């Protein structure tokens, strides 16, 4: 996931970028409205938008972003008046967070707006096929099949596979896997993640299903 931070305060932006990076997210930063519009792209999955920008009012920028894209927008601002919240939401924002905020709450709100914006998979797309069809992941039946033979995975083991399947070909950071599978940011679950990945590898035998990406996390082997 790539998060576009639109914030003119370098100190605030740097602290937020560092926290999101530790949480497994890629970020980009724009210090003004013009730069934000230039950097907005198909790979932008969330916009964190400050309203006090040097070249444009943030509400107007929100409208312009919404005119171009359906990307989730979270307004993050010191303006705490109810009227400002209403203006922001009516301009197309998906959520409104008032500074100062707790970074963990902001992260939860980012995850909430991305869940709401994620399209529901039609049944035809709920089957992920890998390695020329030898491996099938059925996200509805919650099964991994190798040569059409189901592999017995525990609930957590399948949850790990399912998260990786949502990001085909992408290295998913360990922090994101822990957050999505165990619903926590506590890094103490890193060992549990490694144990579960090891168990999955033993169960699939000679098939190389999950690849370790050094310094990042894991990805499915296509």
VEXMIBA-930709 format. One record per residue (C-alpha): x, y, z; residue in one letter. Coordinates in steps of 0.05 Angstrom, whole numbers, plus 5000, padded with zeros to 4 digits. Layout:
BEGIN
[pt [X, Y, Z], A]
...
***
This chain:
BEGIN
[pt [5000, 5000, 5000], X]
[pt [5025, 5070, 4983], X]
[pt [5001, 5127, 5026], X]
[pt [5006, 5198, 5001], X]
[pt [5017, 5246, 5059], X]
[pt [4998, 5318, 5041], X]
[pt [5029, 5358, 5097], X]
[pt [5070, 5423, 5095], X]
[pt [5100, 5414, 5165], X]
[pt [5164, 5375, 5152], X]
[pt [5171, 5353, 5225], X]
[pt [5100, 5326, 5228], X]
[pt [5107, 5292, 5160], X]
[pt [5174, 5260, 5178], X]
[pt [5147, 5231, 5243], X]
[pt [5086, 5203, 5208], X]
[pt [5127, 5174, 5151], X]
[pt [5172, 5139, 5201], X]
[pt [5114, 5109, 5239], X]
[pt [5079, 5085, 5176], X]
[pt [5144, 5054, 5150], X]
[pt [5151, 5016, 5216], X]
[pt [5080, 4992, 5206], X]
[pt [5096, 4964, 5137], X]
[pt [5071, 5019, 5091], X]
[pt [5104, 5055, 5034], X]
[pt [5094, 5130, 5034], X]
[pt [5103, 5191, 4992], X]
[pt [5099, 5263, 5015], X]
[pt [5073, 5326, 4982], X]
[pt [5083, 5394, 5017], X]
[pt [5030, 5430, 4977], X]
[pt [4969, 5420, 4935], X]
[pt [5003, 5424, 4867], X]
[pt [5053, 5370, 4886], X]
[pt [4997, 5327, 4914], X]
[pt [4959, 5327, 4848], X]
[pt [5023, 5310, 4810], X]
[pt [5040, 5252, 4856], X]
[pt [4970, 5223, 4859], X]
[pt [4972, 5159, 4819], X]
[pt [4940, 5092, 4807], X]
[pt [4984, 5062, 4862], X]
[pt [4960, 5112, 4914], X]
[pt [4915, 5074, 4961], X]
[pt [4903, 5127, 5015], X]
[pt [4912, 5203, 5019], X]
[pt [4925, 5235, 5087], X]
[pt [4906, 5307, 5075], X]
[pt [4923, 5367, 5119], X]
[pt [4878, 5427, 5107], X]
[pt [4928, 5483, 5121], X]
[pt [4969, 5482, 5057], X]
[pt [5010, 5540, 5029], X]
[pt [4980, 5543, 4960], X]
[pt [4908, 5518, 4965], X]
[pt [4854, 5507, 5017], X]
[pt [4853, 5433, 5035], X]
[pt [4778, 5428, 5025], X]
[pt [4785, 5452, 4954], X]
[pt [4842, 5403, 4943], X]
[pt [4798, 5347, 4971], X]
[pt [4746, 5363, 4919], X]
[pt [4798, 5362, 4863], X]
[pt [4826, 5295, 4886], X]
[pt [4757, 5266, 4890], X]
[pt [4742, 5291, 4820], X]
[pt [4801, 5251, 4795], X]
[pt [4800, 5189, 4837], X]
[pt [4760, 5145, 4885], X]
[pt [4821, 5137, 4930], X]
[pt [4803, 5139, 5004], X]
[pt [4818, 5208, 5035], X]
[pt [4830, 5219, 5109], X]
[pt [4833, 5292, 5129], X]
[pt [4884, 5302, 5184], X]
[pt [4881, 5373, 5211], X]
[pt [4882, 5418, 5273], X]
[pt [4815, 5447, 5252], X]
[pt [4766, 5418, 5302], X]
[pt [4702, 5456, 5287], X]
[pt [4642, 5414, 5269], X]
[pt [4630, 5458, 5208], X]
[pt [4699, 5441, 5181], X]
[pt [4686, 5367, 5190], X]
[pt [4621, 5373, 5152], X]
[pt [4655, 5412, 5096], X]
[pt [4709, 5360, 5091], X]
[pt [4662, 5301, 5088], X]
[pt [4618, 5336, 5038], X]
[pt [4679, 5351, 4995], X]
[pt [4691, 5276, 4989], X]
[pt [4734, 5257, 5049], X]
[pt [4722, 5188, 5079], X]
[pt [4744, 5206, 5149], X]
[pt [4767, 5265, 5190], X]
[pt [4820, 5262, 5245], X]
[pt [4837, 5322, 5289], X]
[pt [4908, 5338, 5311], X]
[pt [4938, 5320, 5358], X]
[pt [4920, 5247, 5346], X]
[pt [4943, 5179, 5369], X]
[pt [4982, 5147, 5312], X]
[pt [4953, 5079, 5327], X]
[pt [4882, 5107, 5320], X]
[pt [4902, 5140, 5255], X]
[pt [4929, 5073, 5230], X]
[pt [4863, 5039, 5249], X]
[pt [4825, 5092, 5210], X]
[pt [4870, 5081, 5150], X]
[pt [4856, 5007, 5152], X]
[pt [4781, 5020, 5160], X]
[pt [4775, 5064, 5099], X]
[pt [4816, 5016, 5057], X]
[pt [4772, 4958, 5077], X]
[pt [4709, 4997, 5057], X]
[pt [4740, 5016, 4991], X]
[pt [4766, 4947, 4973], X]
[pt [4721, 4918, 4919], X]
[pt [4686, 4853, 4936], X]
[pt [4716, 4796, 4895], X]
[pt [4668, 4762, 4849], X]
[pt [4667, 4687, 4860], X]
[pt [4708, 4677, 4796], X]
[pt [4765, 4718, 4828], X]
[pt [4762, 4682, 4895], X]
[pt [4806, 4627, 4867], X]
[pt [4880, 4645, 4861], X]
[pt [4919, 4598, 4817], X]
[pt [4995, 4594, 4821], X]
[pt [5050, 4557, 4786], X]
[pt [5011, 4541, 4723], X]
[pt [4950, 4520, 4762], X]
[pt [4985, 4468, 4805], X]
[pt [4969, 4508, 4868], X]
[pt [4899, 4536, 4880], X]
[pt [4878, 4581, 4937], X]
[pt [4803, 4581, 4948], X]
[pt [4788, 4643, 4990], X]
[pt [4715, 4625, 4999], X]
[pt [4724, 4552, 5021], X]
[pt [4788, 4572, 5057], X]
[pt [4829, 4517, 5025], X]
[pt [4897, 4510, 4993], X]
[pt [4898, 4454, 4941], X]
[pt [4960, 4425, 4908], X]
[pt [4946, 4384, 4847], X]
[pt [4873, 4387, 4870], X]
[pt [4889, 4355, 4937], X]
[pt [4870, 4399, 4997], X]
[pt [4925, 4415, 5047], X]
[pt [4903, 4416, 5120], X]
[pt [4920, 4485, 5147], X]
[pt [4901, 4515, 5213], X]
[pt [4860, 4579, 5214], X]
[pt [4920, 4624, 5226], X]
[pt [4961, 4588, 5173], X]
[pt [4906, 4599, 5121], X]
[pt [4898, 4672, 5143], X]
[pt [4971, 4683, 5127], X]
[pt [4963, 4652, 5058], X]
[pt [4900, 4693, 5046], X]
[pt [4934, 4759, 5063], X]
[pt [4991, 4743, 5015], X]
[pt [4940, 4723, 4961], X]
[pt [4909, 4793, 4965], X]
[pt [4976, 4822, 4943], X]
[pt [4998, 4777, 4886], X]
[pt [5071, 4785, 4868], X]
[pt [5082, 4835, 4924], X]
[pt [5127, 4827, 4984], X]
[pt [5082, 4837, 5044], X]
[pt [5119, 4865, 5105], X]
[pt [5119, 4823, 5168], X]
[pt [5087, 4880, 5206], X]
[pt [5026, 4881, 5160], X]
[pt [5018, 4806, 5164], X]
[pt [5020, 4809, 5240], X]
[pt [4969, 4865, 5241], X]
[pt [4921, 4832, 5193], X]
[pt [4926, 4761, 5220], X]
[pt [4933, 4774, 5295], X]
[pt [4901, 4843, 5296], X]
[pt [4958, 4873, 5335], X]
[pt [5020, 4917, 5324], X]
[pt [5061, 4880, 5376], X]
[pt [5125, 4856, 5344], X]
[pt [5128, 4800, 5394], X]
[pt [5086, 4761, 5345], X]
[pt [5144, 4760, 5295], X]
[pt [5167, 4692, 5322], X]
[pt [5096, 4664, 5317], X]
[pt [5092, 4687, 5245], X]
[pt [5158, 4652, 5228], X]
[pt [5133, 4588, 5263], X]
[pt [5068, 4589, 5224], X]
[pt [5103, 4601, 5157], X]
[pt [5150, 4543, 5173], X]
[pt [5089, 4499, 5187], X]
[pt [5057, 4519, 5120], X]
[pt [5121, 4502, 5083], X]
[pt [5126, 4433, 5116], X]
[pt [5053, 4418, 5098], X]
[pt [5060, 4436, 5025], X]
[pt [5121, 4392, 5019], X]
[pt [5164, 4402, 4956], X]
[pt [5121, 4459, 4930], X]
[pt [5152, 4527, 4940], X]
[pt [5091, 4568, 4961], X]
[pt [5118, 4625, 5006], X]
[pt [5182, 4661, 4991], X]
[pt [5221, 4700, 5043], X]
[pt [5239, 4770, 5021], X]
[pt [5299, 4789, 5062], X]
[pt [5290, 4851, 5104], X]
[pt [5216, 4858, 5085], X]
[pt [5171, 4798, 5095], X]
[pt [5140, 4744, 5051], X]
[pt [5106, 4736, 4984], X]
[pt [5071, 4680, 4946], X]
[pt [5112, 4644, 4894], X]
[pt [5075, 4652, 4828], X]
***
